Amino acid sequence: MNSKQLKQSQLSASLTELPPLGMDVLSLVNDFRRYYTYSLGRDRHSRSAHYAYQALVLTLRERLMERWKQTRYAYEEADCKQAYYLSLEFLMGRALGNAMLNLGLEEDTTLALQCLGMELEELAESEHDAGLGNGGLGRLAACFLDSCATLRLPVTGYGIRYDYGMFHQQIVEGEQVEYPDHWLRDGNPWEIERPEYTQRVAFGGRTEYHRDAAGRLAVRWVDTNDVLAIPYDVPIPGYQNNTVNTLRLWKAAATDEFDLGEFNAGLYPESVAAKNSAEQITLVLYPNDSSENGKELRLRQQYFLASASLQDVLARWVGIHGNDFSSFAEKNVFQLNDTHPSCAVAELIRLLMDEHGLGWERAWDVASRTMAYTNHTLLPEALEKWPVRIFRQLLPRLLEIILEINARFLAEVARHWPGDTERLRRMSLIEEGREPMVRMAYLAIVASFSINGVAALHSRLLAEGLFRDFFELWPHKFNNKTNGVTPRRWLAWCNPDLARFLDDTIGFGWEVDLERLHGLLPLAEDGTFRERWLQVKRANKERLAQLVATECGVTFDPRALFDVQVKRIHEYKRQLLNVLHVIHLYDRIKRGDAADWTPRCVLIGGKAAPGYFMAKRIIKLINNVAMVINADPEVGPLLKVAFIPNYRVSAMEVIAPGTDLSEQISTAGKEASGTGNMKFMMNGAITIGTLDGANIEIREEVGNENFFLFGLTAEQVEEQRRHYDPAAIIAGDEELARVIRLLTSGHFNQLEPGIFDPIVHSITSPGDPWLIAADFRGYVEAQRRAAAAFRDVEAWTRMSIRNTACSGRFSTDRTMREYNAEIWRLPQVPAKPMV
Ligand code: 26Q
């Protein structure tokens, strides 16, 4: 050994594990300065908050990074079962606050920045929301990941890295205008590109049959157009437990051959065009929250996600076990977030048979023991279907497999119900007709060992209605998992004043054991406690009023009742019913019926799918009504109405803590669960709502005295529809008749004649599926009770406290424990302690 080699080997031997990064204020200050000065090259002349934000993210990110690696090692070494949450949507919102909170660095970071003369709030505000989802289903996926990491469950999220997330909504002359959400413009410091795990996804082409080496009939999928899937990993920190799980998002990229082939033929523009069409796949999120049928690009997205994710899991498996899949189902489970990723069923079979040499029976056995499906909708028209024709063109091999699954499945149905051809037709994975369609929900049901709804009522209605035939065949597959929300983001982070107050009164640790909020119940009787509760609510209402002032230009008085409905705009969610009530209040003021008035500020927000005409017209109505009311000096402070533009995760973080009354007023039997209802409840709002979705369970937890209930039940809704006569209801209700007259008279559209005719028509039509007129009277009376209750400050505060106190069940920690106990069966794997 020469001296150079000697030196090298001595150096190598003296290398030790990197020491963990400091978790104190001084380390944070110094790392921040190092990033700001040396990595980003900024100095005291840099005035934009953006670079300070970047330096802060890098400082926190490196602390996540070491825990992330240790978590991966811990899962590898445990060699345990893992779950994969497949979802076309992850509505993550902002990550900075969450990272600080979950690392336990919230206080120290605030201090560190103060030392440097900066405000955390300003930096936090400069982060774009990661809006890779439409609404409830996407945000649920994000809350699930937070809880899985907190519970130390080995769960990986798989999704798509859209270049453009949910559109940015502006309101121009009362109407929604959509702008592209280029959220990656300034880069995304939270993601790590991992090109070393790139996968290849095929489209188009045809299938070819041949004999393999062992003489068995085998299939080749040939002449395909391939696209690369490049993973970008996002860290998902657990709550102060050193666990960091992974969200893996795929980006589409053109293959090299693609370019080269065309290029060599001298077709440069064509080759660039081909590259473009490959990269189209992950360009933009579809902004519909109920299925839009027939868009081929959407099916491409779905298959791209399913195929890349399954190949990724299988590659890791094969790396350890080779082509022995005998224990695969004991070690892996895939949770399908609605039918959107349900191509995975057929894709797993394809990969096992065509790529790894399994026969049908064994491939089917693996698939049907690893797939689990969650349904999120009861609206029959929202069930996903794809034309067989598109499948044949785009995914010919998958179609063959789906048809094979169907043939075998229908044979089973025929054995179970001999001679019942009507049932065969009903249950077939293929809907026959002029344009035959693949029924994605049935594909998911047939292959899954577990099928769940997202609230008790929803799961019951699935079994009794939408999926009845399947429930009769396989009752054991069906189960309920009531949704939740993560109390870290939706209480600890978004409502810090309440969080500190909770620490002071019920002690530390409620963030991970939310049932401990029950400890607040006796305190509802304590006058000083109530006084402080009210102070916290008051400060939060001031913060919300500030947001409404800047975003809507409307003045909300924090002493008034803050009445809020924020969610996607949908006829079944009945924002229209809310508006009718607002018009009714206005009418009462104008006709001098305002004795014992409770001043009220009504806030409505939400996005409409760009092609949903009625939803857009409802937004226009809300804005026009607001304009008239807010400008009327006679109304003054008695009633204010605002539509908050661009409702999103970060807006809800201000809205929920400042709300008094939470509007959950969907037509019973239509809202699968709702999760906004839970966020409001946790923050001490009282619900006005129907017996729909999780409202039912919320009311059971908090008690009828602390909930403003109204409206038809799901059963009564079905009954009413058969002989619905809104004209008679309107004729028999003078106050409703006056509201309708105000609408038809053009009072809210003096310069835009007729624009609200479609709305009036829908309310007055016997075919109105949402039964607006039927629930109007009950709603107005519930609102009267709420207004009266609000005037008794003491009683209202009791109700508010009880709502928070009883919200423990709606933590996604509970939801994830149930998924794990009854579906996934994963061990909890502790992270290695940081030394
Ligand atoms: C499907 C195919 C093509 C294009 C779009 C879609 C699509 C996209 C998103 C269909 C549906 C969605 C989203 C549905 C959704 O958010 N559902 C909500 O899920 C929540 C979580 O379970 C529930 O609380 C809500 O009740 C439910 O409406």
Residues whose N, C-alpha, C, O or C-beta is under 5 A from the ligand:
A	BS01	26Q	N134 G135 G136 L137 G138 L140 Y286 N288 D289 S290 S291 E292 R298 H376 V454 E671 A672 S673 G674 T675
